[in-house]
Amino acid sequence: MLLKFRTFVVFVAAVILAFGSGASLHSSTVGAQELSGREIMDRTRSLDLVQDMSMDLEMTITNHRGQQRVRALTMSSLRMEDGTEYSLIRFTAPADVRGTGFLSIQDPGGNDENWIYLPALGRERRMASDERGGSFMGSDFTVEDISLNLDDYVFHLEGTETLSGVEVYVVSGVPATKQMVKDLGVSKRVYYVCPERFIALQTETFDEAGTLIRVMTTNDFVEVIDDLWIPKLSEMRNLESNSSTQLAYDNIAVNPGLTADDFSRRQLSRVR
């Protein structure tokens, strides 16, 4: 049975909040329907007829000197009937990161798991909760960015604003516990969500002191199937280090027929 699914890991936010539904993207008045902050965020995470998905990505990391590193990776995701969500990221190039993998399992009961495989170690390792705020593979994304679970946050609709000519919902998300704030080093995220496609066009992250530290934007949307829009480009800017990471998406496959076997720890360690 096909489920409502639009989680895509996970980069989510670069990707996890990247998918949307609707027609053309243009300036519009936010509808009269009253939605809560959580309802808006739920809509960024669901879409009819999509159960699983895969894509190729190119990651370009630019440091404060303008020097760049380019990495190639694949990403896939699946949602089961019981609500369990799987995401698998595997690096394919260059040679120094080839074979590195990341597996995220979001359990509807709250027993989430994040696993990483490093070829140099020759085994997978479960990541601790206090590692979620750390950099993901030297990029400006964190582990939390690519494995974000909406249930870990309390969301509030702050109002509406105009962003690049588009009237958007402004939704704040606060970590649900003080321990999460400490583990992530994050006090709040703010999402600017297009009401037509329910896509987060911009996401801001604030540190424990309330200072804006990172800004993610999504651009260049394409309709891969009816009412499924995906950004071809996402960028995370780190305002502390003056660095950035850009993701370019390609070879997007919707409902390719993935199963839970494709997201096992054994698959995590497979080098392709």
N, C-alpha and C positions, 0 to 999 in steps of 0.2 A: 504494500500500500504506500502510495506517495504521500509524504507528509509536508506540512508547511515548514520550510527550512531555508534559511538564508545566512546561517552562520558561516563565515569563512575565516576560520581561525581568526580569526585569529589574527593576523597582522591587523589584524584585525582590526582591531580597530582599523588599521590601514585597510584591513580586509574584512575583519569580523563585522565592522559597521559599514562596509563599503557597498553592500548591495541594496538595491531599491526597486520599487515598482512605480509605474505611472507613465505618462506620455512625455512630451518634450519638457526640458528643464528651462523655465523662464520665470520672470517675476510674477508672483501671484499673492493673493491675500490668504493668509492662513484660515482654513475653514472654520465654520462656526461650531463644529463638533468639539465638545470639551473632552480633552484627553489628559490623563495624568502624565507626569514625567516617565514613570515606569511603562505605561502603555505605549508612549511614543518610542521608547527604547526597544520594547518588545517588537514593535513593527519594523524596526531596523534589522531585526533578526529572523524574520519569517517571510516566506514567499511560497505561493502555491506551486505545486508540481516540481519542486526541486528537492531531491532527497540526498544526492551526492554530487560532488563536483571535483574537478582537478584542473590545474593550470601550471604553466611554467612562468618563472619570474626571473628578472635580472635586478640584482641589488647593487646600487652604486653608493658607496660610502665616501663622503667628501669631508676632509678634516679642515681645521681652521686656516690652514695654509693653502687650501685649494687642491691638495693632493688627493687622488682618488684610488679606491680599490673596487673592483667589480667582481661580483660573485653570481653564479647561476644556481638556481634551486627549483625544485618542484614542490607543489603543495596540493594536498587533497583533503577532503572532508566528507563526513557521513553523519547522518542522524538516524538512529534506530527508532523503532516504534515505541520503545519504553522511554524515549526522551534522552538516552545517552548520546552524546556528541563526540565524535572522534575527529582529530586533525593531525595530519602527518606532514612534516616538512623535511626534505632531504636535500642537502647541498651536493651539486654535481661538478662544480668547478669554482676556482682553480684547484690544483692538486693538493694544496695544503689544507683545504677544508673538505675535499671530496669525501663523501661517505658519512659526514656528520649528519645526524638526524635528530629531530625533536618530535615527540609524540605527546599530544594533549588528549586526555580523556575527561570529559565533563559529565559527571554522574548526577542524575536528577535528585539523588539522595544527599548530595553534598560531598561525597567522597571523591573529589577531583584528584587526578594524577597527572603529573608532568614528568616525562622521561627524556633523557638526552643520551645519545650515543656518540662517543668520540672514538674514531678508529685507533688513535694512539693507545687508548686504554683497552680496546678490544672487548668492551662490554658496555651494556647500558646502565645508567644510573638514575634513580629516582631523585628529582630535585626537591629540596626542602622549601617550605613556605617562605622563608626569609630570603630566598634567591629570586623570588618573582620580580623584585624591583631592579635586578641587575641587568646590564646590557646583554642583548641577545646577539651572540656571535660578533661582538665588536661593533655592532651597528648602533644607531640612535634609538632603535626600538628596544623595549625591555621584554623580559619573559612574560610579564603581566600583559603587555600589549598584545601578544600573540596567543594568549590563553585566557583572555578576560571572560569572567563569568558574571552575568548581570546580577545574579543573586548575591554577589559579594558587595553590592553597592546599594545605597538608598538614593533614589532619583527624585528630583523636584523640577517641575516646569517653572522656569524663572520668568518666562514671557516670550516675546518675539523681537527679532531685530532684522534689519536688512543687511545681507551679506552678499557683496558683488552683485547687487541688483535683485537678489532673491530674498523674499521674506521667509525667515526660518524660525523654527522653534529653538529656544535656548533652554537646554536641559542640563542641570548640574547633577553629578554623581559623586557621592561621598562614601568612602569605604565604611562598611557596616560596623567595624569594630576598631578600637584604638590599636589593637595588635596589628591589624592590617595596615593602618596608617604608618606604623613603625616599620613593618616588614617592607612595604612598598616605597616608603619615603614620599608618599603622595597624600595630600589632604583633600584634593578635589579634582575632578575632571569636568570640563564643560563641553557639551556637544551642541553643534549648530546643525540642526536637522531639517532638510528640505521636506516640506509637507506633502509634496506631490509624489515623490519616490521613497520617502522615508530613508534617505541617505544622509549620513553624517558628512557634511561638506567640509567641516573643520572641527578639530578636537583639541582642546587646550588642557594641559596638565600642570597642576600647581603642587609645589613641594610642601613639606610640613609647616613651613612658616607662611604659606599662602602666596609665595612668589611664583609667577608664571615661568616655567622652565622648559616646556616643550610645546610645539604646535604642529599638528598633523593636518595636511590638506589632501583632498582627493580631486582629481581633474580628468578631463577627456573621457567622458562616459560613452560607452557603446552598449547597444541592446543585443545581447547574445541570443536570447530567445524572446518570445512575446512577454513584455512587461518585466524582463529581467535586465537591469542596467548595471554595468560594472565599470569602475574606473580603470582606464588603461595606465594611469599614473597615480601614485601616492607618494607623499613626501613627509618625512618627519624632520623638523628642525629643532636642534638642541640649542637653546638660548644661552646656556651656561658655557658650553664648550665651543659655540659658534661653528658647529659641525652639522651635517645633514645626511640623511639616508633616503634615497629615492628607490621606489619599486616600480618596475614596468612589467605589466602582465601580458601574457601571450598564450596561444594554444589552449583557450578556455573550453573545457568539456563539461556539459551539464548532463547529469544523470548517466554517467558512463557505466554504471552497473557495479560500483564498488560494494564490498561486503565488509563485515567486521574482521574477517581474516586478513584484509589488506591493512589493518591498523593494529596488528599484534606487535609485541616486543620483538619477535623474530623478524618481522618486516622492517622494524626500525633499524636493525643492524645490517640489512642487506645493502650492498653497494651496487649501484647500477651505472 
